């Protein structure tokens, strides 16, 4: 099996600046049922990032220094200046995602994205607008 098929629905991209990235658009609905099992999770890019960070920390800590994240609500994004480390990460992470028991166990210890409260939003707006 070639690399692209092995990691699908994740996609791997090498950039001109020497960086490489892995993306998953949340519209793919990959593992949607997993995210529905816990309150506070929607399957957003942030949720995927939280799961991936826990995976790296617990399962492949030797790669932790090489893997960075920059997800958004609609896309999970991991990147690295070490393309070999990123490839190792995504192959291992995809394999873990296909093991329902393993990924559910890991997911049970994954912190949910904290929702922004009205007070948080007011504080953010005050800072933007130069208020107190």
matplotlib code that plots the C-alpha trace (Angstrom):
import matplotlib.pyplot as plt

x = [0.0, 1.4, 1.9, -1.1, -3.5, -2.0, -2.8, -6.0, -8.2, -5.2, -3.2, 0.5, 2.1, 5.7, 6.2, 8.9, 10.3, 11.4, 8.3, 5.9, 2.3, -0.5, -4.1, -7.5, -10.6, -13.3, -15.8, -14.4, -16.4, -13.7, -14.3, -17.3, -18.9, -15.9, -16.3, -20.0, -19.2, -18.1, -19.7, -17.9, -16.4, -17.6, -14.8, -13.4, -9.8, -9.1, -10.6, -8.4, -5.4, -6.1, -6.4, -3.1, -1.2, -2.3, -1.3, 2.2, 2.7, 1.7, 2.7, 5.6, 7.2, 10.5, 8.8, 7.2, 9.9, 9.4, 5.6, 3.8, 0.1, -1.8, -5.4, -8.5, -12.1, -12.5, -9.1, -6.6, -3.1, 0.2, 3.6, 7.3, 10.6, 11.5, 9.5, 10.6, 9.3, 6.0, 5.6, 6.3, 3.7, 0.9, 1.4, 1.4, -1.6, -3.6, -3.0, -4.1, -7.2, -8.1, -7.8, -11.2, -10.2, -6.9, -8.2, -11.2, -8.9, -6.7, -9.7, -11.1, -8.1, -8.2, -9.3, -12.2, -11.8, -13.2, -16.1, -15.7, -18.0, -19.8, -17.4, -14.4, -15.8, -16.4, -12.8, -11.4, -13.5, -12.5, -8.8, -9.4, -11.3, -8.8, -11.2, -10.6]
y = [0.0, 3.4, 6.1, 8.3, 5.4, 4.2, 7.5, 8.4, 10.4, 12.4, 14.2, 14.8, 17.9, 18.9, 22.7, 24.8, 26.1, 22.6, 22.1, 19.3, 19.1, 16.6, 17.7, 16.3, 18.4, 17.8, 17.6, 14.1, 12.9, 10.4, 8.7, 10.9, 8.3, 8.4, 12.1, 11.7, 9.4, 12.3, 15.6, 18.6, 17.0, 17.7, 16.3, 19.7, 20.2, 21.3, 18.0, 16.0, 18.0, 17.2, 13.5, 13.6, 15.4, 12.8, 10.1, 11.6, 12.1, 8.6, 6.5, 8.1, 10.6, 10.4, 12.3, 15.0, 17.5, 17.3, 17.4, 20.8, 21.5, 24.5, 23.2, 25.2, 24.3, 22.9, 21.3, 19.3, 20.3, 18.8, 20.0, 19.6, 20.6, 16.9, 15.1, 11.6, 12.3, 13.6, 10.6, 8.3, 10.2, 10.1, 6.4, 5.5, 7.8, 6.5, 2.9, 3.8, 5.5, 2.2, 0.3, 1.1, -0.1, 1.7, 5.0, 4.9, 4.4, 7.2, 9.4, 8.8, 10.8, 13.6, 17.0, 18.7, 22.1, 24.5, 26.5, 30.3, 31.8, 35.2, 36.6, 35.3, 36.9, 40.2, 40.2, 39.4, 42.2, 44.7, 43.9, 44.3, 47.6, 49.0, 48.8, 47.6]
z = [0.0, -0.9, 1.7, 0.7, 0.9, 4.1, 5.9, 4.1, 4.9, 6.3, 3.6, 3.6, 2.0, 1.6, 1.5, -0.3, 3.0, 4.1, 6.4, 5.9, 7.1, 7.6, 7.4, 8.0, 7.1, 9.5, 6.7, 6.1, 9.1, 9.9, 13.3, 13.9, 16.1, 18.4, 19.0, 19.7, 22.7, 24.9, 25.9, 24.7, 21.6, 18.0, 15.9, 15.2, 14.2, 17.8, 19.1, 16.7, 17.8, 21.5, 20.6, 18.5, 21.3, 23.8, 21.3, 20.8, 24.5, 25.5, 22.5, 20.7, 23.1, 21.2, 18.4, 20.6, 20.0, 16.2, 15.9, 16.1, 15.7, 14.2, 13.9, 13.2, 13.8, 10.3, 9.9, 12.0, 11.1, 12.3, 10.9, 11.2, 9.8, 10.1, 7.4, 8.5, 12.0, 10.7, 8.5, 11.4, 13.5, 10.9, 10.1, 13.8, 14.5, 11.6, 12.8, 16.3, 14.9, 13.1, 16.4, 18.1, 21.5, 21.6, 20.3, 22.6, 25.6, 24.5, 23.8, 27.3, 28.6, 26.0, 27.3, 25.5, 24.0, 26.6, 25.3, 25.3, 27.9, 27.6, 30.2, 28.2, 25.0, 26.8, 28.1, 24.6, 23.0, 25.7, 25.0, 21.2, 21.6, 24.2, 27.1, 30.6]

ax = plt.figure().add_subplot(projection="3d")
ax.plot(x, y, z, "-o")
ax.set_aspect("equal")
plt.show()
